[in-house]
């Protein structure tokens, strides 16, 4: 089999129903459900094994999810993204390998039966600004907003929001540095 045929089999165009711009690449294999709830800008590349799950119904509760991924984004292998309301990723953002993003929580009522049978609750929309970098195995939890140009360190668990030009790290993530545009340096 020629290299060109092998590459073509590995890559795919946007799925039917998905709203996507020009030159979008979504590598196979992937687990993308309900593409009609996903919007992707121009020249975005989603690497193999992405799981993108707009959840429309769970445990008898209906949702109207919306996932928006901007233009010129790079999304590394093994993304896990689940959404019951809204998740946005700004233009030019980079998500390293094994990034986790979710806007919901499982019901955890000990008196309500099995956890997997309890309704999901909306923990808050997730918004990742323009030109952000999410490091390897980082997790963005429900309700988090990251301003433009934020950097999230390797293995960080982001549970609170941070303004533009923040460098955060740890579990839970804390502010490590801020970019000072006047000094043109991270301080």
Long-range contacts (C-beta under 8 A, 24 or more apart in sequence): 10-48, 14-40, 20-44, 21-71, 26-50, 34-65, 37-64, 37-65, 37-66, 37-67, 37-83, 38-67, 38-69, 39-66, 39-67, 39-68, 39-69, 40-69, 40-73, 41-69, 41-70, 41-71, 41-72, 41-73, 41-91, 42-71, 42-72, 43-71, 43-72, 44-69, 44-70, 44-71, 44-72, 44-73, 44-74, 44-75, 45-73, 45-74, 45-75, 46-75, 46-79, 47-75, 47-76, 47-77, 47-79, 48-77, 48-78, 49-77, 49-78, 49-79, 50-75, 50-77, 50-78, 50-79, 50-81, 51-79, 51-80, 51-81, 51-82, 52-79, 52-81, 53-81, 53-82, 53-83, 54-83, 55-82, 55-83, 55-84, 55-104, 55-120, 58-84, 58-119, 58-120, 59-107, 59-117, 59-118, 59-119, 59-120, 60-119, 61-119, 61-120, 63-120, 70-130, 75-99, 83-126, 84-120, 84-122, 85-122, 85-125, 86-125, 86-126, 87-125, 87-126, 87-127, 88-125, 88-126, 88-127, 88-128, 89-128, 89-132, 90-127, 90-128, 90-129, 90-130, 90-131, 90-132, 90-148, 91-130, 91-131, 92-130, 92-131, 93-128, 93-129, 93-130, 93-131, 93-132, 93-133, 93-134, 94-132, 94-133, 94-134, 95-134, 96-133, 96-134, 96-135, 96-136, 96-137, 96-138, 96-154, 97-136, 97-137, 98-136, 98-137, 99-134, 99-137, 99-138, 99-139, 99-140, 100-137, 100-138, 100-139, 100-140, 101-126, 101-128, 101-139, 101-140, 102-126, 102-140, 102-141, 102-142, 103-142, 103-143, 104-142, 105-142, 129-164, 135-169, 149-179
